């Protein structure tokens, strides 16, 4: 579980070593478009350091792929930021195996994180492996190397699941939603069994995966953070994990 700092927040110097600060670069909201140029990466990091009143970023992510990326520029920015002690580790967001491999060819530092959208109802990165070679299954298609979860495990890249309670990209939260009645019935039954709130079961479905994924909540509500955290170490059985997967409408061949 990760807590988020907002722009303008500051960490007291005595607490700095106990806090992991992670931020992203790449989105130009005025466009909108993506920019992974040397100038944009360095300038955005400097802006973040000032906004958070800190001397370093612990993990810096490239936020979504930039179609015009020049990996040599990314490498130059990473080298400069690391040498200056301004960034300690680097990662990406929503990158495919091929896109990561392109970066790895030029970037000297390890890529330690890949943020990917994942929830019980939005699980193409899981479904692709289960439906591989199944004719007529859209999620069976392999694109750009496929198998991003397995790729990350092979290369010691931590998957961070964003929008962990979203039905889809813009379809709202599935918890308590009438259109997901079957799934919520299973969630509620398991929540009663384990004595936790439903949000903990939704979290546990992600953290139960052996890839040791982290969950990015995207909330500033303490109760939601506390409830979700109860699922971090919840020992869902294989049968329960697959039952939730099926109840979300995914096919198991």
Secondary structure, 3 states (H helix, E strand, C coil): CCCCCCCCCCCCHHHHHHCCCEEEECEECCCCEECCCHHHHHHHHHHHHHHHCCCCEEEEEEECCCCCCCHHHHHHHHHHHHHCCCEEEEEEECCCHHHHHHHHHHCCCCEEEEEEECCCCCCHHHHHHHCCCCCCCHHHCCCCCCCHHHHHHHCCCEEEEECCCECCCCCCECCCCHHHHHHHHHHHHHHHHHCCCHHHHHHHHHHCCCCCCEEECCCCCHHHHHHHHCCCCCCCCHHHHHHHHHHCCCCCC
